[in-house]
Amino acid sequence: MIFRKLLLYCALAGTIPAALQAQNQPSFDPAYQFVQSGNLVQDKNFYLLTLLEQEPTLHKALEHNKILQQIYKQQLKEVDKITDSCKNAACFATPLLFDSNEIKAIGNALEQVYKAQPAFRATLQQHLKPSGAFMRYESLPDVKILEERWREEANGLNYILTAYTRNTGLRYPRIDSAMYNVHSDTYTRAVRDILVTYKQHPEASGLFFTPTLHLAMDLLQLNKKDHAARHEPMALTNQKTLAQLSSVQWDKFDYSAILVLGAGPDDDAPISVMNKLRCRTAADIYQKNKAPFVIVSGGYVHPFGTKYSEAIEMKRFLADSCNVPETAILVDPHARHTTTNLRNANRILFRNGFPTDKKILCTSSKAHLIYVASVFFEKVCLKDMGYLPYRKLRQVDDLSIEYYPVAESLHEDPLDPLDP
């Protein structure tokens, strides 16, 4: 008996690591080709809605669903009513918000369509897990991914409509708020004009989310919040550097990349003194051959409404002043927070075939890294993203930490519309 137990223990000891390793492997397809709507901001925030809108099989199935079409017709009626009666911007948006009962009812209807129509089901299965855009739900059956992601994107639509007609509910109001006074008569008229356009040119083949989605996109455009689309496609922005990947001998390097966390200026300067210091530190590490690439991360953040991307200016400084080859620098020009600095760097690695079993070395200021290595940063990650964008994070010295990238970082977040 003891001998048999010992054999069983040894067998399990050999299989458990393999099982755990399999669980850590992302299920997405690196060669997956994203469907496009013509609006990159929409596609990055609401990829499920883009699929439902652009894939003919999916669109047709929803267009013929009585429950979902009734919701669409009701939205059109609301558009007809509110354009003549509203006195403020929030009034226009309120009827197009999805309440919890509607979100649940639509989720149930989508589930029924998925179960009843094989063509709908087969088409959706080609996208949900292979895209990686819904990575946090990869362990769920596809029908549950559909329901969960619909709920998430509905809340994302509500977030935009509330934020840019009321200027409330923003995750980071200091940097993400509306460009204008949303309570002014001028802004109210601008939103009214958007709705009048819908009234004059209704979509004959609209879906249950069409009016709300269009208003969300138009509100972002009105407030010059096209940040998510800037410098896209990233494969082209980073093309020269990514072309070097195939020639890298990874076993010669301790890390896959050196990540530099951005720090925006307080004035109209292109790059801050702090950012220059961080770049110099990264350049020193690069010259020691710790990694073949440097990832600079930071979007159009500080000061509010800035015309400079931290990452773009960091790349310029590294190449011009720090003797780092331009073809060794990858830019993430979208991140607006420390959480998304790490998340977006991870995305670059997973999307482009980097060895994700190697660690990333991250550099910043001493005070910043004390925060990143703390339980406080962990809590912020869990609150804002629902997961930690790293494994085995460890502080190496005052100016660097190391960690393993996490595939959940591929998950697109519609509650952060400027950098989902």
C-alpha positions as a LaTeX table, in Angstrom:
\begin{tabular}{lrrr}
\hline
Residue & $x$ (\AA) & $y$ (\AA) & $z$ (\AA) \\
\hline
Met1 & 0.00 & 0.00 & 0.00 \\
Ile2 & 2.75 & 2.44 & 0.94 \\
Phe3 & 4.64 & 1.55 & $-2.23$ \\
Arg4 & 1.55 & 2.22 & $-4.38$ \\
Lys5 & 1.01 & 5.57 & $-2.65$ \\
Leu6 & 4.63 & 6.47 & $-3.28$ \\
Leu7 & 4.24 & 5.62 & $-6.96$ \\
Leu8 & 1.08 & 7.74 & $-7.12$ \\
Tyr9 & 2.85 & 10.63 & $-5.42$ \\
Cys10 & 5.76 & 10.45 & $-7.85$ \\
Ala11 & 3.37 & 10.33 & $-10.82$ \\
Leu12 & 1.48 & 13.39 & $-9.57$ \\
Ala13 & 4.72 & 15.22 & $-8.84$ \\
Gly14 & 5.66 & 14.73 & $-12.47$ \\
Thr15 & 2.32 & 15.80 & $-13.92$ \\
Ile16 & 1.35 & 18.74 & $-11.73$ \\
Pro17 & 4.11 & 21.08 & $-12.95$ \\
Ala18 & 3.20 & 20.21 & $-16.54$ \\
Ala19 & $-0.46$ & 20.92 & $-15.81$ \\
Leu20 & 0.37 & 24.21 & $-14.16$ \\
Gln21 & 2.61 & 25.12 & $-17.07$ \\
Ala22 & $-0.24$ & 24.41 & $-19.48$ \\
Gln23 & $-2.54$ & 26.65 & $-17.45$ \\
Asn24 & $-0.04$ & 29.50 & $-17.76$ \\
Gln25 & 0.01 & 29.25 & $-21.55$ \\
Pro26 & $-2.35$ & 31.79 & $-23.17$ \\
Ser27 & $-4.97$ & 30.37 & $-25.52$ \\
Phe28 & $-4.95$ & 33.27 & $-27.98$ \\
Asp29 & $-3.64$ & 32.93 & $-31.53$ \\
Pro30 & $-0.65$ & 35.26 & $-32.19$ \\
Ala31 & $-1.52$ & 35.18 & $-35.91$ \\
Tyr32 & $-5.14$ & 36.25 & $-35.31$ \\
Gln33 & $-6.29$ & 39.05 & $-37.64$ \\
Phe34 & $-8.54$ & 41.61 & $-35.94$ \\
Val35 & $-11.81$ & 42.61 & $-37.58$ \\
Gln36 & $-12.00$ & 46.36 & $-38.18$ \\
Ser37 & $-14.93$ & 48.75 & $-38.17$ \\
Gly38 & $-13.04$ & 51.76 & $-39.53$ \\
Asn39 & $-12.95$ & 53.30 & $-36.05$ \\
Leu40 & $-9.86$ & 52.20 & $-34.08$ \\
Val41 & $-11.15$ & 53.73 & $-30.84$ \\
Gln42 & $-14.28$ & 51.60 & $-31.13$ \\
Asp43 & $-12.37$ & 48.46 & $-32.02$ \\
Lys44 & $-9.99$ & 48.73 & $-29.07$ \\
Asn45 & $-12.72$ & 49.52 & $-26.55$ \\
Phe46 & $-15.64$ & 47.48 & $-27.83$ \\
Tyr47 & $-14.27$ & 44.62 & $-29.89$ \\
Leu48 & $-17.24$ & 42.38 & $-29.20$ \\
Leu49 & $-19.59$ & 45.04 & $-30.57$ \\
Thr50 & $-17.33$ & 45.45 & $-33.59$ \\
Leu51 & $-17.59$ & 41.70 & $-34.21$ \\
Leu52 & $-21.38$ & 41.72 & $-33.87$ \\
Glu53 & $-21.58$ & 44.72 & $-36.18$ \\
Gln54 & $-19.06$ & 43.74 & $-38.85$ \\
Glu55 & $-19.31$ & 39.95 & $-39.15$ \\
Pro56 & $-22.28$ & 39.33 & $-41.52$ \\
Thr57 & $-23.33$ & 36.06 & $-39.87$ \\
Leu58 & $-23.42$ & 37.62 & $-36.42$ \\
His59 & $-25.09$ & 40.83 & $-37.59$ \\
Lys60 & $-27.83$ & 38.99 & $-39.47$ \\
Ala61 & $-28.65$ & 36.72 & $-36.53$ \\
Leu62 & $-29.05$ & 39.67 & $-34.16$ \\
Glu63 & $-30.95$ & 41.74 & $-36.68$ \\
His64 & $-33.59$ & 39.03 & $-36.86$ \\
Asn65 & $-33.90$ & 38.54 & $-33.10$ \\
Lys66 & $-37.22$ & 40.03 & $-31.99$ \\
Ile67 & $-36.12$ & 40.97 & $-28.47$ \\
Leu68 & $-32.94$ & 42.70 & $-29.59$ \\
Gln69 & $-34.62$ & 44.50 & $-32.46$ \\
Gln70 & $-37.33$ & 45.76 & $-30.14$ \\
Ile71 & $-34.62$ & 47.29 & $-27.97$ \\
Tyr72 & $-33.12$ & 48.97 & $-31.04$ \\
Lys73 & $-36.48$ & 50.39 & $-32.11$ \\
Gln74 & $-37.06$ & 51.72 & $-28.63$ \\
Gln75 & $-33.69$ & 53.47 & $-28.73$ \\
Leu76 & $-34.64$ & 55.14 & $-32.02$ \\
Lys77 & $-37.85$ & 56.38 & $-30.40$ \\
Glu78 & $-35.83$ & 57.83 & $-27.53$ \\
Val79 & $-33.59$ & 59.64 & $-30.02$ \\
Asp80 & $-36.67$ & 61.14 & $-31.67$ \\
Lys81 & $-37.98$ & 62.41 & $-28.35$ \\
Ile82 & $-34.90$ & 63.77 & $-26.66$ \\
Thr83 & $-33.60$ & 65.96 & $-29.46$ \\
Asp84 & $-36.52$ & 68.36 & $-29.00$ \\
Ser85 & $-36.84$ & 68.36 & $-25.26$ \\
Cys86 & $-33.46$ & 68.28 & $-23.52$ \\
Lys87 & $-31.89$ & 71.34 & $-21.87$ \\
Asn88 & $-28.50$ & 69.83 & $-20.94$ \\
Ala89 & $-26.05$ & 67.29 & $-22.32$ \\
Ala90 & $-26.79$ & 64.66 & $-19.67$ \\
Cys91 & $-30.45$ & 64.63 & $-20.68$ \\
Phe92 & $-29.50$ & 63.46 & $-24.17$ \\
Ala93 & $-27.44$ & 60.55 & $-22.88$ \\
Thr94 & $-29.67$ & 59.25 & $-20.10$ \\
Pro95 & $-32.25$ & 57.41 & $-22.28$ \\
Leu96 & $-29.43$ & 55.66 & $-24.16$ \\
Leu97 & $-27.77$ & 54.28 & $-21.03$ \\
Phe98 & $-28.21$ & 50.57 & $-20.42$ \\
Asp99 & $-29.69$ & 49.83 & $-17.00$ \\
Ser100 & $-28.93$ & 46.60 & $-15.17$ \\
Asn101 & $-32.19$ & 44.95 & $-16.25$ \\
Glu102 & $-31.54$ & 45.72 & $-19.92$ \\
Ile103 & $-27.98$ & 44.46 & $-19.68$ \\
Lys104 & $-29.22$ & 41.20 & $-18.18$ \\
Ala105 & $-32.05$ & 40.80 & $-20.71$ \\
Ile106 & $-29.70$ & 41.42 & $-23.63$ \\
Gly107 & $-27.19$ & 38.96 & $-22.18$ \\
Asn108 & $-29.93$ & 36.32 & $-21.98$ \\
Ala109 & $-30.99$ & 37.03 & $-25.57$ \\
Leu110 & $-27.42$ & 36.71 & $-26.80$ \\
Glu111 & $-27.10$ & 33.40 & $-24.98$ \\
Gln112 & $-30.24$ & 32.10 & $-26.69$ \\
Val113 & $-29.01$ & 33.16 & $-30.12$ \\
Tyr114 & $-25.66$ & 31.49 & $-29.43$ \\
Lys115 & $-27.28$ & 28.20 & $-28.40$ \\
Ala116 & $-29.92$ & 28.17 & $-31.12$ \\
Gln117 & $-27.88$ & 29.12 & $-34.20$ \\
Pro118 & $-24.86$ & 26.97 & $-35.15$ \\
Ala119 & $-23.56$ & 29.51 & $-37.70$ \\
Phe120 & $-23.60$ & 32.29 & $-35.08$ \\
Arg121 & $-21.86$ & 30.01 & $-32.61$ \\
Ala122 & $-19.19$ & 28.85 & $-35.07$ \\
Thr123 & $-18.40$ & 32.37 & $-36.23$ \\
Leu124 & $-18.08$ & 33.71 & $-32.70$ \\
Gln125 & $-15.81$ & 30.85 & $-31.70$ \\
Gln126 & $-13.35$ & 31.98 & $-34.37$ \\
His127 & $-12.86$ & 35.22 & $-32.48$ \\
Leu128 & $-13.54$ & 35.12 & $-28.74$ \\
Lys129 & $-10.54$ & 33.13 & $-27.51$ \\
Pro130 & $-8.23$ & 33.39 & $-30.53$ \\
Ser131 & $-8.26$ & 37.22 & $-30.41$ \\
Gly132 & $-6.96$ & 37.39 & $-26.83$ \\
Ala133 & $-9.01$ & 40.57 & $-26.38$ \\
Phe134 & $-11.10$ & 38.88 & $-23.68$ \\
Met135 & $-8.24$ & 37.03 & $-21.99$ \\
Arg136 & $-9.58$ & 37.37 & $-18.46$ \\
Tyr137 & $-12.43$ & 35.06 & $-19.47$ \\
Glu138 & $-10.38$ & 32.45 & $-21.35$ \\
Ser139 & $-11.22$ & 29.70 & $-18.84$ \\
Leu140 & $-14.98$ & 30.14 & $-19.44$ \\
Pro141 & $-17.09$ & 28.50 & $-22.14$ \\
Asp142 & $-17.56$ & 30.76 & $-25.15$ \\
Val143 & $-21.21$ & 31.42 & $-24.37$ \\
Lys144 & $-20.22$ & 32.74 & $-20.93$ \\
Ile145 & $-17.46$ & 34.86 & $-22.46$ \\
Leu146 & $-20.15$ & 36.38 & $-24.70$ \\
Glu147 & $-22.35$ & 37.24 & $-21.72$ \\
Glu148 & $-19.54$ & 38.55 & $-19.52$ \\
Arg149 & $-18.01$ & 40.64 & $-22.26$ \\
Trp150 & $-21.36$ & 42.11 & $-23.28$ \\
Arg151 & $-21.88$ & 43.20 & $-19.68$ \\
Glu152 & $-18.38$ & 44.70 & $-19.58$ \\
Glu153 & $-18.80$ & 46.60 & $-22.83$ \\
Ala154 & $-22.27$ & 47.84 & $-21.85$ \\
Asn155 & $-20.76$ & 49.27 & $-18.68$ \\
Gly156 & $-18.00$ & 50.80 & $-20.81$ \\
Leu157 & $-20.58$ & 52.55 & $-22.98$ \\
Asn158 & $-22.35$ & 53.83 & $-19.87$ \\
Tyr159 & $-19.01$ & 55.07 & $-18.53$ \\
Ile160 & $-18.36$ & 57.20 & $-21.64$ \\
Leu161 & $-21.87$ & 58.62 & $-21.83$ \\
Thr162 & $-21.80$ & 59.55 & $-18.14$ \\
Ala163 & $-18.25$ & 60.90 & $-18.15$ \\
Tyr164 & $-18.64$ & 63.14 & $-21.18$ \\
Thr165 & $-22.11$ & 64.54 & $-20.51$ \\
Arg166 & $-21.83$ & 64.88 & $-16.72$ \\
Asn167 & $-18.03$ & 64.86 & $-16.17$ \\
Thr168 & $-18.57$ & 62.41 & $-13.30$ \\
Gly169 & $-17.69$ & 58.78 & $-12.66$ \\
Leu170 & $-14.24$ & 59.05 & $-14.24$ \\
Arg171 & $-11.59$ & 56.62 & $-13.02$ \\
Tyr172 & $-8.91$ & 59.33 & $-13.26$ \\
Pro173 & $-10.72$ & 62.69 & $-13.51$ \\
Arg174 & $-7.55$ & 64.80 & $-13.36$ \\
Ile175 & $-6.27$ & 63.49 & $-16.71$ \\
Asp176 & $-9.34$ & 61.97 & $-18.39$ \\
Ser177 & $-12.02$ & 64.60 & $-17.87$ \\
Ala178 & $-13.96$ & 66.39 & $-20.60$ \\
Met179 & $-12.18$ & 69.07 & $-22.63$ \\
Tyr180 & $-15.08$ & 71.48 & $-22.19$ \\
Asn181 & $-17.64$ & 72.56 & $-19.65$ \\
Val182 & $-20.24$ & 69.84 & $-20.18$ \\
His183 & $-22.89$ & 71.97 & $-18.44$ \\
Ser184 & $-22.55$ & 74.91 & $-20.84$ \\
Asp185 & $-25.12$ & 75.84 & $-23.47$ \\
Thr186 & $-22.47$ & 75.50 & $-26.19$ \\
Tyr187 & $-21.67$ & 71.92 & $-25.21$ \\
Thr188 & $-25.37$ & 71.07 & $-24.89$ \\
Arg189 & $-25.98$ & 72.32 & $-28.43$ \\
Ala190 & $-23.03$ & 70.29 & $-29.71$ \\
Val191 & $-24.42$ & 67.09 & $-28.20$ \\
Arg192 & $-27.89$ & 67.95 & $-29.50$ \\
Asp193 & $-26.50$ & 68.35 & $-33.01$ \\
Ile194 & $-25.00$ & 64.85 & $-32.79$ \\
Leu195 & $-28.39$ & 63.38 & $-31.90$ \\
Val196 & $-30.14$ & 65.36 & $-34.63$ \\
Thr197 & $-27.82$ & 63.70 & $-37.14$ \\
Tyr198 & $-28.95$ & 60.28 & $-35.90$ \\
Lys199 & $-32.55$ & 61.37 & $-36.23$ \\
Gln200 & $-32.06$ & 62.59 & $-39.80$ \\
His201 & $-30.04$ & 59.57 & $-40.92$ \\
Pro202 & $-31.14$ & 56.49 & $-38.95$ \\
Glu203 & $-29.37$ & 53.23 & $-39.74$ \\
Ala204 & $-31.67$ & 50.84 & $-41.52$ \\
Ser205 & $-29.67$ & 47.84 & $-40.29$ \\
Gly206 & $-28.78$ & 49.02 & $-36.81$ \\
Leu207 & $-28.41$ & 46.69 & $-33.85$ \\
Phe208 & $-29.51$ & 46.98 & $-30.24$ \\
Phe209 & $-26.37$ & 48.90 & $-29.26$ \\
Thr210 & $-25.97$ & 51.13 & $-32.36$ \\
Pro211 & $-27.30$ & 54.50 & $-31.07$ \\
Thr212 & $-25.48$ & 54.17 & $-27.74$ \\
Leu213 & $-22.22$ & 53.11 & $-29.39$ \\
His214 & $-22.37$ & 55.94 & $-31.90$ \\
Leu215 & $-23.03$ & 58.51 & $-29.20$ \\
Ala216 & $-20.14$ & 57.16 & $-27.13$ \\
Met217 & $-17.74$ & 57.42 & $-30.09$ \\
Asp218 & $-18.98$ & 60.90 & $-31.00$ \\
Leu219 & $-18.61$ & 62.14 & $-27.42$ \\
Leu220 & $-15.00$ & 60.94 & $-27.34$ \\
Gln221 & $-14.34$ & 62.65 & $-30.64$ \\
Leu222 & $-16.03$ & 65.85 & $-29.46$ \\
Asn223 & $-13.69$ & 65.90 & $-26.46$ \\
Lys224 & $-10.59$ & 65.06 & $-28.53$ \\
Lys225 & $-10.21$ & 61.73 & $-26.71$ \\
Asp226 & $-8.84$ & 59.73 & $-29.62$ \\
His227 & $-5.81$ & 58.65 & $-27.56$ \\
Ala228 & $-6.47$ & 54.93 & $-28.07$ \\
Ala229 & $-6.08$ & 55.29 & $-31.84$ \\
Arg230 & $-2.93$ & 57.40 & $-31.86$ \\
His231 & 0.13 & 55.74 & $-33.42$ \\
Glu232 & $-1.92$ & 52.72 & $-34.44$ \\
Pro233 & $-1.26$ & 50.26 & $-35.91$ \\
Met234 & 1.50 & 49.61 & $-33.41$ \\
Ala235 & 3.02 & 46.94 & $-35.65$ \\
Leu236 & 3.85 & 49.76 & $-38.06$ \\
Thr237 & 4.99 & 52.22 & $-35.38$ \\
Asn238 & 7.43 & 49.62 & $-34.01$ \\
Gln239 & 8.12 & 47.97 & $-37.35$ \\
Lys240 & 11.88 & 48.60 & $-37.58$ \\
Thr241 & 12.50 & 47.28 & $-34.08$ \\
Leu242 & 10.21 & 44.27 & $-34.39$ \\
Ala243 & 12.10 & 43.29 & $-37.55$ \\
Gln244 & 15.12 & 42.56 & $-35.32$ \\
Leu245 & 13.32 & 39.88 & $-33.28$ \\
Ser246 & 14.16 & 36.94 & $-35.50$ \\
Ser247 & 17.91 & 37.51 & $-35.13$ \\
Val248 & 18.00 & 37.75 & $-31.32$ \\
Gln249 & 19.86 & 35.01 & $-29.44$ \\
Trp250 & 17.75 & 35.11 & $-26.31$ \\
Asp251 & 19.96 & 32.87 & $-24.19$ \\
Lys252 & 22.60 & 35.64 & $-24.19$ \\
Phe253 & 20.33 & 37.99 & $-22.23$ \\
Asp254 & 19.02 & 37.94 & $-18.68$ \\
Tyr255 & 15.82 & 39.80 & $-19.63$ \\
Ser256 & 13.53 & 40.03 & $-22.64$ \\
Ala257 & 13.34 & 43.83 & $-22.40$ \\
Ile258 & 14.08 & 46.85 & $-20.24$ \\
Leu259 & 10.87 & 48.74 & $-19.46$ \\
Val260 & 11.14 & 52.46 & $-18.71$ \\
Leu261 & 8.17 & 53.98 & $-16.87$ \\
Gly262 & 7.24 & 57.42 & $-18.18$ \\
Ala263 & 7.02 & 60.66 & $-16.21$ \\
Gly264 & 5.29 & 63.58 & $-17.89$ \\
Pro265 & 6.39 & 67.21 & $-17.51$ \\
Asp266 & 4.42 & 69.82 & $-15.58$ \\
Asp267 & 4.80 & 72.35 & $-18.40$ \\
Asp268 & 4.77 & 72.35 & $-22.18$ \\
Ala269 & 8.24 & 70.80 & $-22.52$ \\
Pro270 & 8.40 & 67.67 & $-24.69$ \\
Ile271 & 10.12 & 65.60 & $-22.01$ \\
Ser272 & 10.60 & 66.03 & $-18.26$ \\
Val273 & 13.91 & 66.09 & $-16.39$ \\
Met274 & 12.76 & 63.00 & $-14.49$ \\
Asn275 & 12.07 & 61.16 & $-17.74$ \\
Lys276 & 15.56 & 61.99 & $-19.00$ \\
Leu277 & 17.06 & 60.53 & $-15.83$ \\
Arg278 & 15.04 & 57.33 & $-16.23$ \\
Cys279 & 16.12 & 57.05 & $-19.87$ \\
Arg280 & 19.79 & 57.44 & $-18.93$ \\
Thr281 & 19.43 & 54.66 & $-16.37$ \\
Ala282 & 17.83 & 52.42 & $-18.99$ \\
Ala283 & 20.61 & 53.23 & $-21.45$ \\
Asp284 & 23.25 & 52.23 & $-18.89$ \\
Ile285 & 21.48 & 48.91 & $-18.34$ \\
Tyr286 & 21.14 & 48.36 & $-22.09$ \\
Gln287 & 24.86 & 48.97 & $-22.65$ \\
Lys288 & 25.55 & 46.17 & $-20.15$ \\
Asn289 & 23.67 & 43.76 & $-22.49$ \\
Lys290 & 21.03 & 42.88 & $-19.94$ \\
Ala291 & 18.32 & 42.85 & $-22.64$ \\
Pro292 & 18.15 & 43.29 & $-26.43$ \\
Phe293 & 15.37 & 45.88 & $-26.35$ \\
Val294 & 14.17 & 48.91 & $-24.41$ \\
Ile295 & 10.42 & 49.54 & $-24.08$ \\
Val296 & 9.49 & 53.15 & $-23.32$ \\
Ser297 & 5.98 & 53.56 & $-21.96$ \\
Gly298 & 3.82 & 56.64 & $-21.55$ \\
Gly299 & 0.98 & 58.35 & $-23.39$ \\
Tyr300 & $-0.38$ & 61.88 & $-23.82$ \\
Val301 & $-0.95$ & 62.49 & $-20.13$ \\
His302 & 0.68 & 65.51 & $-18.46$ \\
Pro303 & $-0.08$ & 68.35 & $-18.56$ \\
Phe304 & $-3.77$ & 67.98 & $-19.40$ \\
Gly305 & $-4.25$ & 68.19 & $-23.17$ \\
Thr306 & $-0.52$ & 67.88 & $-23.94$ \\
Lys307 & 0.56 & 67.41 & $-27.56$ \\
Tyr308 & 3.47 & 65.17 & $-26.52$ \\
Ser309 & 3.51 & 61.43 & $-25.92$ \\
Glu310 & 5.96 & 60.46 & $-23.19$ \\
Ala311 & 7.06 & 57.33 & $-25.05$ \\
Ile312 & 7.67 & 59.06 & $-28.38$ \\
Glu313 & 9.80 & 61.72 & $-26.71$ \\
Met314 & 11.64 & 59.10 & $-24.62$ \\
Lys315 & 12.55 & 57.16 & $-27.74$ \\
Arg316 & 13.86 & 60.34 & $-29.36$ \\
Phe317 & 15.97 & 61.15 & $-26.28$ \\
Leu318 & 17.37 & 57.61 & $-25.99$ \\
Ala319 & 18.38 & 57.56 & $-29.65$ \\
Asp320 & 19.70 & 61.13 & $-29.85$ \\
Ser321 & 21.33 & 61.56 & $-26.44$ \\
Cys322 & 21.90 & 58.12 & $-24.89$ \\
Asn323 & 23.52 & 56.10 & $-27.67$ \\
Val324 & 20.72 & 53.52 & $-27.82$ \\
Pro325 & 20.00 & 52.36 & $-31.40$ \\
Glu326 & 16.58 & 53.36 & $-32.67$ \\
Thr327 & 16.06 & 49.74 & $-33.79$ \\
Ala328 & 16.42 & 48.58 & $-30.17$ \\
Ile329 & 13.61 & 50.82 & $-28.86$ \\
Leu330 & 9.93 & 49.84 & $-28.71$ \\
Val331 & 7.31 & 52.45 & $-27.87$ \\
Asp332 & 4.08 & 52.12 & $-25.94$ \\
Pro333 & 2.56 & 55.57 & $-26.57$ \\
His334 & $-0.75$ & 54.83 & $-24.82$ \\
Ala335 & $-0.20$ & 54.05 & $-21.12$ \\
Arg336 & $-1.62$ & 56.67 & $-18.77$ \\
His337 & $-0.89$ & 55.01 & $-15.41$ \\
Thr338 & 1.75 & 52.82 & $-13.82$ \\
Thr339 & $-0.64$ & 49.87 & $-13.97$ \\
Thr340 & $-0.95$ & 50.18 & $-17.73$ \\
Asn341 & 2.79 & 50.81 & $-18.20$ \\
Leu342 & 3.31 & 47.19 & $-17.14$ \\
Arg343 & 0.18 & 45.89 & $-18.86$ \\
Asn344 & 1.00 & 47.47 & $-22.23$ \\
Ala345 & 4.62 & 46.30 & $-22.15$ \\
Asn346 & 3.31 & 42.78 & $-21.57$ \\
Arg347 & 1.03 & 43.15 & $-24.59$ \\
Ile348 & 3.98 & 44.02 & $-26.81$ \\
Leu349 & 5.77 & 40.87 & $-25.68$ \\
Phe350 & 2.83 & 38.49 & $-26.09$ \\
Arg351 & 1.60 & 39.94 & $-29.38$ \\
Asn352 & 5.01 & 39.85 & $-31.04$ \\
Gly353 & 6.41 & 36.48 & $-30.03$ \\
Phe354 & 8.87 & 37.47 & $-27.31$ \\
Pro355 & 9.92 & 34.64 & $-24.95$ \\
Thr356 & 7.49 & 35.26 & $-22.12$ \\
Asp357 & 9.28 & 32.80 & $-19.86$ \\
Lys358 & 11.99 & 35.47 & $-19.49$ \\
Lys359 & 11.65 & 38.31 & $-17.02$ \\
Ile360 & 11.24 & 42.00 & $-17.81$ \\
Leu361 & 13.56 & 44.45 & $-16.07$ \\
Cys362 & 11.70 & 47.64 & $-15.17$ \\
Thr363 & 13.41 & 50.91 & $-14.30$ \\
Ser364 & 12.16 & 54.19 & $-12.86$ \\
Ser365 & 12.95 & 56.51 & $-9.96$ \\
Lys366 & 13.67 & 55.07 & $-6.52$ \\
Ala367 & 10.45 & 56.40 & $-4.99$ \\
His368 & 8.36 & 55.16 & $-7.91$ \\
Leu369 & 9.72 & 51.63 & $-7.69$ \\
Ile370 & 9.18 & 51.48 & $-3.93$ \\
Tyr371 & 5.52 & 52.12 & $-4.75$ \\
Val372 & 5.42 & 49.53 & $-7.58$ \\
Ala373 & 6.89 & 46.88 & $-5.29$ \\
Ser374 & 4.41 & 47.67 & $-2.51$ \\
Val375 & 1.08 & 46.21 & $-1.48$ \\
Phe376 & $-0.49$ & 49.58 & $-2.32$ \\
Phe377 & 0.29 & 49.14 & $-6.02$ \\
Glu378 & $-1.05$ & 45.61 & $-5.86$ \\
Lys379 & $-4.34$ & 46.93 & $-4.51$ \\
Val380 & $-4.56$ & 49.56 & $-7.26$ \\
Cys381 & $-4.01$ & 46.90 & $-9.93$ \\
Leu382 & $-6.76$ & 44.72 & $-8.48$ \\
Lys383 & $-9.14$ & 47.66 & $-8.11$ \\
Asp384 & $-8.60$ & 49.12 & $-11.58$ \\
Met385 & $-7.89$ & 46.02 & $-13.67$ \\
Gly386 & $-9.07$ & 43.08 & $-11.59$ \\
Tyr387 & $-5.74$ & 41.24 & $-11.82$ \\
Leu388 & $-2.00$ & 41.72 & $-11.31$ \\
Pro389 & $-0.09$ & 42.37 & $-14.58$ \\
Tyr390 & 2.98 & 40.58 & $-13.24$ \\
Arg391 & 4.23 & 37.40 & $-11.56$ \\
Lys392 & 7.11 & 37.10 & $-9.10$ \\
Leu393 & 7.82 & 40.81 & $-8.97$ \\
Arg394 & 11.07 & 41.50 & $-7.13$ \\
Gln395 & 13.06 & 44.63 & $-6.46$ \\
Val396 & 16.60 & 44.19 & $-7.82$ \\
Asp397 & 18.06 & 47.50 & $-6.62$ \\
Asp398 & 17.00 & 51.10 & $-6.02$ \\
Leu399 & 16.41 & 51.76 & $-9.71$ \\
Ser400 & 15.08 & 48.46 & $-11.04$ \\
Ile401 & 12.59 & 45.68 & $-10.43$ \\
Glu402 & 12.02 & 42.44 & $-12.35$ \\
Tyr403 & 8.88 & 40.44 & $-13.07$ \\
Tyr404 & 7.35 & 37.88 & $-15.41$ \\
Pro405 & 4.66 & 39.13 & $-17.83$ \\
Val406 & 1.08 & 37.92 & $-17.45$ \\
Ala407 & $-1.14$ & 36.98 & $-20.42$ \\
Glu408 & $-4.22$ & 38.52 & $-18.78$ \\
Ser409 & $-2.67$ & 41.83 & $-19.85$ \\
Leu410 & $-4.08$ & 41.20 & $-23.33$ \\
His411 & $-7.60$ & 41.77 & $-21.98$ \\
Glu412 & $-9.04$ & 45.01 & $-23.36$ \\
Asp413 & $-10.61$ & 47.29 & $-20.76$ \\
Pro414 & $-13.59$ & 49.41 & $-21.94$ \\
Leu415 & $-13.69$ & 51.18 & $-18.58$ \\
Asp416 & $-10.43$ & 52.92 & $-19.52$ \\
Pro417 & $-11.50$ & 54.25 & $-22.96$ \\
Leu418 & $-8.43$ & 56.40 & $-23.62$ \\
Asp419 & $-6.22$ & 53.32 & $-23.30$ \\
Pro420 & $-8.35$ & 50.18 & $-23.10$ \\
\hline
\end{tabular}
